[in-house]
Structures are given as structure tokens and as C-alpha cells.
């Protein structure tokens, strides 16, 4: 009977010797096992090319929706800039030129470039225009074409002036027919703003509507 408990011990001892030769053989086997592990760091480099794939699918959707968008506001902006704003500065015929000068000064102080302003007089010409015309008509209009400074002209020859963003009209005299011709002309030459200095009743009667 004492032999029975010894048999399981013999089985346990049988497993012991198997571990001993295996321990000697396991030395070479664990070395190649850590070898494949360094292959893992190569994977983090792969997600890089995978990222451009999803945006490519979103791009055509965004492009399709973006095309109809700009067409709408562009047409609205063009309509808004078609008609210039009109400002009326009440002044007598004697003080219309001074009012126009003050308006020009305010425009320049607000950031307007001198070459963006055209001043038209219906009565006596501006002193600058009268002085420059003494050097000849060609020299006078050459300064207009240069577009470097505020240009002053008389209503009689204002049709030769090109359009500018801001036009200032000084109703400083002249016949009602002159004002009737100068105001519509100035309105057509003004790209963004038309400033009229003079008698409000005369200006409204010429334009045919309240300003």
C-alpha cells in the first residue's frame, strides 16, 4: 500500500527531468521571440497615409456646395454699388465753394486718396483751376489724367472729366440751366458718393426730388 502514494510522486518527478533539458533548450528559443516585437514600431508610420483618404471624400461635397454660394452675393454687391450715395450740404451761392473745400478736407482726413475726388463748380472756377489753366489746357488736363491729386473743373467742361469714387459739386452761382446739367453729370461720374453744396431748394428743384 505505501507504493500507491509513491506513484504520483514518480509522475511529478517525471515532469521534473523534462523541465531540466527544456531549460537548456529554452535559452535559444526566447531570443528569437523578442525579435518580431520591434516590427511593431513600424506601424505608427502607416497611419500617416491613411489620413488623406477621408478628406478626399469630403472635398467634392464641399466644392459642390461652395459654387452656388458666391454667385448670389456677387450680384447683390454689384447692384448695391451701382447707385452712389448723395449728401447735401446747405450753403449759399457765396459759401458753396468754402463748403466744398471743407467737404474735401473731411474726405482726405477720413482716408480718401486725393486722386479719388473730383470737384465741379457751377459758377466761378476754383482758384486752383484758374491758376493751372494759365499754363495751358493740355497741362491742365494732364494733371487730371495723372490722377494724383484732387481735380477741380468747371461745369462747362466737366464732361471731359473721368469718373472718380467721390464727386463734390459746389453750386456757387451760374444759371439754373448750368446746375441742371452739372448735377446729373456729377451723379453719373460719382462711383460711390456725390456731395452737393448749395441751396437745398435750388438743388431739389433741379434734381426733381428731395435729396
Beta strands, then each sheet from edge to edge (+ up, - down):
strand 1: 85-90
strand 2: 117-121
strand 3: 151-154
strand 4: 164-170
strand 5: 190-198
sheet 1: 1+ 5+ 4+ 2+ 3+
end
